[in-house]
Each structure stands twice: as C-alpha cells, then as structure tokens.
Amino acid sequence: MTTEIKTSRSSIRTILTATVVLLSLAILLTLGTWQVERLHWKEGLLADIAERRSADPAPLSEIEQRAVAGDDIEYRRIALSGTFDHTRERHFFATFEGRTGFYVYTPLTLADGRKIFVNRGFVPYEMKEPATRAAGEVSGEQAITGYARAKLSGKPSMLVPDNDLSKNIFYWKDLDAMAASTGLSDVIPFFVDIDASVTNPGGWPKGGVTQFDLPNNHLQYAATWYGLAAALLAVVFAMWWRSRKSASSPAGEGR
C-alpha cells in the first residue's frame, strides 16, 4: 500500500511538473512569436514613414480629406500658408539636441479663417517668453512646409504629468486644451510640424524637430523569449537525463 501511495504521488508530481513546463513553454513561445509579428509591423511602419518623408508636400486639403476618411496622416508631407497669431502660442516641454526647452505651437490662421496649430520648433528654456526672441515672431502671410501630426486621443501614459495651463506648459499635446486655453474655435483637428527648411529670423524657434527614430527592439525581445524557451527545454532535458541515468545505475537499482 505504501509503495502504491508513493507511486501515485510520484505520478501526480510528474503530471504537475509536465503541465507547468508545457504551459511555461507555450507562454514563452507565444511571446517570442508576438515580438516577431511586432518586428514585421515596425519594419513596415518605418518603411512607410521613410516613403512619406521623401514624398512631395501635399496641400492641406488633401491631408484633410485623408483625415476625414480615417486614413493615417502621421508624418505625411504638407504645404500650407497663413498668418501666425503669436499672442496665442502654446509651449510644449521638450528636449532637443541635449538642451531643455519648449516646442512652440502657434496657431496659423488660414485664408478661410480656420486655424491650425503649427509646431514652429524648439526654443531653449530661458527663451520661453516671446519677448526674448522677438525677431522670430514673423508677421504677414507665411508659406510653410512640414509634417502632419495626428491628434492624440488622450494622455499617452499615467507617468506623463498633467498639463499646466496656468503656466502655459504642456507635457502632452492635448489639442483640445490648446484650443480652449487660447479661446480659439474652428481649429483643424491635427497638428503640423515645420520642417528644417523653414528658418526664422534670429534662429528661434528652430524648426525640424520632428522625431522619426522610432525604437525597434523587437528582434532582441523575440530572441530573449525564444532563448528562455530553449533554456527551459535544456533544463528539463538535463533533469530527465540525470533521472534516467540515476535509475539505470547499480545504486539506483539497489534503492
């Protein structure tokens, strides 16, 4: 009876161990495969962005039509013209080329009276106030080129601070808050980042701040998960081999 109980317990342990191993292996392989899929998606996205960057600028009307149709407008080249309203610029906290400062978002009034917030570029922290860079507050009709940037649906992360509207400091690009805090209406529902070809008197704001280098570590992550799966199999095989040798040895036979 005692032998039967021991055999039963041993079988249960074997089944439980096998279940845990198979479940762990399935999870690791699933995570690895998911990262491979993400790798293909990211490579396609980067290729698409590169193609958009090299395209000729499209008129605002074309980008608007794409946005209304639900197409992805992110990083599409765009050309437009209008008059900047510098009294309503908004400041987005940012770092650029190792310096802390702000991206200056200024509403551009179009010929039809509508407005669109344009990221005119970076200014150092000590140049937040327009009076410190008066030469760059260009007047009159301005023709610009840049990249369309989609409106965010909400705060990108709980770790991102809330926007400080009283100090005109934005930590995430809340287009609705930007418009409301300036009292503007009839605002086009996406942004434009000015490209590096647009320069301002005095050098500030400095355009061409759009970030295109999206992180692509999915191959490394996939290798990690698949490597852990292989390590798990190696450990299981080593344990099975040791148990098999122990059972077949004379000492094992005598126990």
C-alpha positions in Angstrom: 0.0 0.0 0.0 2.8 2.4 0.9 4.5 1.6 -2.4 1.3 2.3 -4.3 0.8 5.7 -2.5 4.4 6.7 -3.3 3.9 5.7 -7.0 0.6 7.7 -7.1 2.3 10.8 -5.6 5.2 10.4 -8.0 2.8 10.3 -10.9 0.9 13.4 -9.7 4.2 15.3 -9.3 5.2 14.2 -12.8 1.9 15.4 -14.3 2.0 18.7 -12.5 5.6 19.3 -13.5 4.9 18.5 -17.1 1.9 20.8 -17.1 3.9 23.7 -15.7 6.7 23.1 -18.1 4.3 22.9 -21.1 2.4 26.0 -20.0 5.6 28.0 -19.5 7.0 26.8 -22.8 3.7 27.8 -24.6 3.8 31.3 -22.9 7.5 31.9 -23.9 6.9 30.8 -27.5 3.8 32.9 -27.8 5.7 36.0 -26.5 8.5 35.3 -28.9 6.2 34.9 -31.9 4.3 38.1 -30.9 7.6 40.0 -30.9 8.4 38.6 -34.4 5.0 39.9 -35.6 5.7 43.3 -34.0 9.0 43.3 -35.7 7.4 42.9 -39.1 4.8 45.6 -38.2 7.5 48.0 -37.1 9.7 47.5 -40.2 6.6 48.1 -42.4 5.9 51.3 -40.4 9.4 52.6 -40.7 9.4 51.9 -44.4 6.1 53.7 -44.7 7.4 56.7 -42.8 10.5 56.8 -45.0 8.4 56.9 -48.1 6.2 59.7 -46.7 9.2 61.8 -45.8 10.5 61.6 -49.3 7.2 62.5 -51.0 6.4 65.9 -52.3 4.4 68.1 -49.9 0.6 67.7 -50.3 -1.8 70.6 -50.0 -3.7 71.0 -46.7 -7.0 70.0 -48.5 -5.6 66.6 -49.4 -4.4 65.8 -45.9 -7.8 66.9 -44.5 -9.6 64.6 -46.9 -7.4 61.7 -45.7 -8.1 62.5 -42.1 -11.8 62.7 -42.7 -11.7 59.3 -44.5 -9.9 57.8 -41.5 -6.5 57.4 -43.2 -3.3 57.6 -41.2 -1.9 61.1 -41.8 1.0 60.8 -39.4 4.3 62.2 -40.9 2.7 63.0 -44.3 4.4 65.9 -46.0 2.2 69.0 -46.2 2.3 72.6 -47.6 0.1 75.4 -46.4 0.1 79.1 -45.8 -1.4 81.6 -43.4 -0.7 84.2 -40.7 0.7 83.3 -37.3 -1.1 84.5 -34.2 1.9 84.7 -31.8 -0.2 86.0 -28.9 -1.7 82.6 -28.6 1.4 80.3 -28.8 1.4 77.3 -26.6 4.6 75.8 -25.1 5.3 72.0 -25.1 8.1 71.0 -22.7 10.8 69.2 -24.6 14.5 68.5 -25.0 16.3 69.0 -28.3 20.0 68.3 -29.1 20.8 68.0 -25.4 19.0 71.2 -24.3 15.9 71.6 -22.3 13.2 74.0 -23.5 10.0 74.1 -25.4 8.4 73.4 -28.7 6.4 76.5 -29.7 2.9 75.7 -31.0 1.4 78.7 -32.7 -2.0 78.9 -34.4 -1.8 79.6 -38.1 -4.9 81.5 -39.4 -5.8 80.2 -42.9 -7.4 82.2 -45.7 -10.8 80.8 -44.9 -10.5 81.9 -41.2 -9.8 78.4 -39.8 -6.8 77.8 -37.5 -4.2 75.0 -37.3 -1.6 74.6 -34.5 1.9 74.6 -36.0 4.9 73.4 -34.1 7.4 76.1 -35.2 10.3 74.4 -33.5 12.4 74.5 -30.4 13.4 77.3 -28.1 15.7 77.0 -25.0 14.1 77.1 -21.6 15.2 80.7 -21.0 13.6 81.8 -24.2 10.1 80.7 -23.4 8.7 84.2 -23.4 8.3 85.6 -26.9 9.9 88.9 -25.9 13.3 87.1 -25.7 13.1 86.1 -29.4 11.1 88.9 -30.9 12.9 88.6 -34.3 11.4 85.2 -34.8 7.8 86.4 -34.3 7.3 86.6 -38.1 4.4 88.6 -39.4 2.3 88.6 -42.6 1.5 85.7 -44.9 3.8 82.7 -44.4 4.2 79.7 -46.7 5.5 76.7 -44.8 6.1 73.0 -45.3 6.3 70.3 -42.7 4.7 67.1 -41.5 1.1 66.3 -40.4 0.9 65.0 -36.9 -2.3 63.3 -35.7 -4.3 64.5 -32.7 -3.8 62.4 -29.6 -6.9 60.6 -28.2 -5.7 61.1 -24.6 -2.7 61.3 -22.3 -0.1 58.8 -23.6 0.8 57.4 -20.1 -0.1 57.8 -16.5 3.6 58.7 -15.9 3.2 61.9 -18.0 2.4 64.9 -15.9 -0.8 66.8 -16.3 -0.6 69.9 -18.5 -0.1 73.2 -16.5 -2.5 75.5 -18.4 -1.9 78.4 -15.9 1.8 78.4 -16.8 1.3 77.6 -20.4 3.3 74.4 -20.1 2.1 71.3 -21.9 3.6 67.9 -21.2 1.5 66.1 -23.8 -0.1 67.5 -26.9 -3.7 68.0 -25.9 -5.1 69.8 -29.0 -8.5 70.5 -27.4 -6.8 72.1 -24.3 -4.6 74.1 -26.5 -7.5 75.5 -28.4 -9.7 76.0 -25.4 -6.9 77.8 -23.4 -6.5 80.3 -26.3 -10.2 80.8 -26.8 -10.0 79.6 -30.4 -12.7 77.8 -32.3 -12.8 76.2 -35.8 -9.4 74.6 -35.2 -8.3 71.9 -37.7 -8.1 68.6 -35.7 -4.4 67.8 -36.3 -1.0 69.5 -35.9 1.8 70.4 -38.3 5.5 70.2 -37.5 7.5 72.7 -39.5 10.5 71.1 -41.3 14.1 72.2 -41.2 13.7 74.1 -44.5 11.7 76.8 -42.6 14.1 79.2 -40.8 13.2 82.1 -38.6 15.0 85.5 -38.2 17.2 85.3 -35.1 17.3 81.5 -35.4 14.4 80.9 -33.0 12.3 78.9 -32.9 14.5 76.3 -34.6 12.4 74.0 -36.9 13.0 70.5 -38.0 12.4 68.9 -34.5 10.2 66.0 -35.6 11.4 62.7 -34.2 11.5 59.8 -36.8 13.7 57.4 -35.0 11.1 55.0 -33.6 12.6 52.3 -31.3 12.7 48.9 -32.9 14.0 46.3 -30.3 11.5 43.6 -31.2 14.2 41.3 -32.7 16.1 41.5 -29.4 12.9 40.8 -27.4 12.0 37.9 -29.7 15.5 36.4 -29.2 15.1 36.8 -25.4 11.8 34.9 -25.3 12.9 32.2 -27.6 16.2 31.9 -25.7 14.3 31.4 -22.5 12.2 28.7 -24.1 15.3 26.9 -25.3 16.9 27.2 -21.8 13.8 25.7 -20.3 13.9 22.8 -22.6 17.6 22.3 -21.9 17.0 22.3 -18.1 14.1 19.8 -18.5 16.2 17.6 -20.7 19.1 17.7 -18.2 16.9 16.8 -15.3 15.3 13.9 -17.3 18.7 12.6 -18.4 20.1 12.7 -14.8 17.0 10.9 -13.5 17.3 8.3 -16.3 21.0 7.7 -15.5 20.3 7.5 -11.8 17.5 5.0 -12.3 19.7 2.8 -14.6 22.8 2.9 -12.4 23.5 0.0 -9.9 23.0 2.3 -7.0 19.6 3.2 -8.3 18.7 -0.4 -8.8 19.6 -1.2 -5.2 17.5 1.5 -3.7 
